[in-house]
Amino acid sequence: MILPLEGVAGDISSNIVKALIIFTIFSALANSIHPIFTAMSSTSWLTESMQIWLERSSRVIVWIIGIAIILELFGIQIGPLVAGLGLFSVAVALGAQDFFKNLFQGS
């Protein structure tokens, strides 16, 4: 051990090192998506715009999973956050329903 730390400082430094390792792994995964889609482009039935969309959404999903793991590492619970976002999106959809109904009816 290079710098022996105990207590809270040891826990924080250990979590920071773990977070950096997780960040490095997920960064490598996100950067490996482009070569995979490039290799698949010649044999794929997908159009170019579909491939671009899938590549970008795959990278976003990888980063979201990586960030969620890092937040869980520091004790931030992701489950309630995801549930809250789900309820928020339902509320926005219900609120926007009348707006779009009036927009299409022209009144």
C-alpha positions in Angstrom: 0.0 0.0 0.0 1.5 3.3 -1.0 -0.5 5.7 1.2 -2.3 3.9 4.1 -5.5 5.7 4.9 -8.0 4.7 7.5 -11.6 5.6 8.2 -13.6 7.9 6.0 -10.5 9.1 4.0 -9.7 5.5 3.2 -13.3 4.7 2.1 -13.4 7.8 -0.1 -10.1 7.2 -1.8 -11.0 3.5 -2.4 -14.3 4.6 -4.0 -12.5 7.1 -6.2 -10.1 4.5 -7.4 -12.9 2.1 -8.1 -14.9 4.9 -9.9 -11.9 5.6 -12.1 -11.5 2.0 -13.0 -15.2 1.7 -13.8 -15.1 4.9 -15.9 -12.1 3.6 -17.8 -13.9 0.3 -18.5 -17.1 1.9 -19.7 -15.1 4.5 -21.7 -13.4 1.7 -23.6 -16.8 0.0 -24.1 -18.3 3.2 -25.5 -15.4 3.8 -27.8 -15.5 0.2 -29.1 -19.0 0.6 -30.3 -18.0 2.7 -33.4 -15.6 0.0 -34.8 -18.2 -2.7 -34.2 -20.9 -0.8 -36.2 -18.4 0.1 -38.9 -17.5 -3.6 -39.3 -21.2 -4.5 -39.4 -22.1 -1.8 -42.0 -21.1 -3.8 -45.0 -23.2 -6.8 -44.1 -26.2 -5.1 -42.4 -29.6 -4.5 -43.8 -29.9 -1.3 -41.8 -29.8 2.0 -43.6 -27.0 4.5 -42.8 -29.3 6.7 -40.7 -30.5 3.7 -38.7 -26.9 2.6 -38.0 -26.0 6.1 -36.9 -29.0 6.2 -34.6 -28.3 2.7 -33.1 -24.6 3.6 -32.6 -25.4 6.8 -30.8 -28.1 5.2 -28.6 -25.8 2.3 -27.8 -23.1 4.7 -26.6 -25.6 6.6 -24.5 -26.9 3.4 -22.9 -23.4 2.2 -22.1 -22.6 5.6 -20.5 -25.9 5.6 -18.5 -25.1 2.1 -17.1 -21.5 3.2 -16.2 -22.7 6.4 -14.5 -25.4 4.4 -12.6 -22.8 1.9 -11.4 -20.5 4.8 -10.2 -23.4 6.5 -8.4 -24.3 3.2 -6.7 -20.7 2.9 -5.6 -20.9 6.2 -3.8 -24.2 5.2 -2.1 -26.6 7.2 -4.4 -29.6 5.0 -5.1 -30.7 4.9 -8.7 -34.0 3.0 -8.3 -36.0 5.9 -6.8 -34.5 8.3 -9.3 -35.6 6.1 -12.2 -39.1 5.7 -10.7 -39.3 9.5 -10.2 -38.4 10.1 -13.8 -41.0 7.6 -14.9 -43.7 9.3 -13.0 -42.5 12.7 -14.2 -42.7 11.6 -17.8 -46.2 10.3 -17.3 -47.3 13.6 -15.9 -45.7 15.5 -18.8 -47.4 13.2 -21.3 -50.8 13.7 -19.7 -50.3 17.4 -19.6 -49.2 17.6 -23.2 -52.1 15.5 -24.3 -54.6 18.4 -24.4 -52.0 20.7 -25.9 -51.5 18.4 -28.9 -55.2 17.7 -29.2 -55.9 21.4 -29.5 -53.0 21.9 -31.8 -54.3 19.3 -34.3 -57.9 20.4 -34.1 -56.9 24.0 -34.7 -58.7 25.5 -31.7 
